[in-house]
Amino acid sequence: AQKLRRGEQADAGEMEREIAGRDVADSTRLVAPLRPAPDAVLIDTDGVDVDQVVRRILEQVKR
């Protein structure tokens, strides 16, 4: 998003690598690493569209 705001070309593969690297750094840092709460519900959104994601979230909320 930052590159697009600066008018630069955004490469999807490069963006994925940057996000993955940031995720690793955030979850493995020594001070306050980002981790899901013990009671968090993880929802797999790989390969599904927005409507399916919303349905999955609503299913969890109704439980």
Secondary structure by P-SEA (a helix, b strand, c coil): cccccccbbbbaaaaaaaaaaaaaaaaccccccccccccbbbbbcccccaaaaaaaaaaaaac
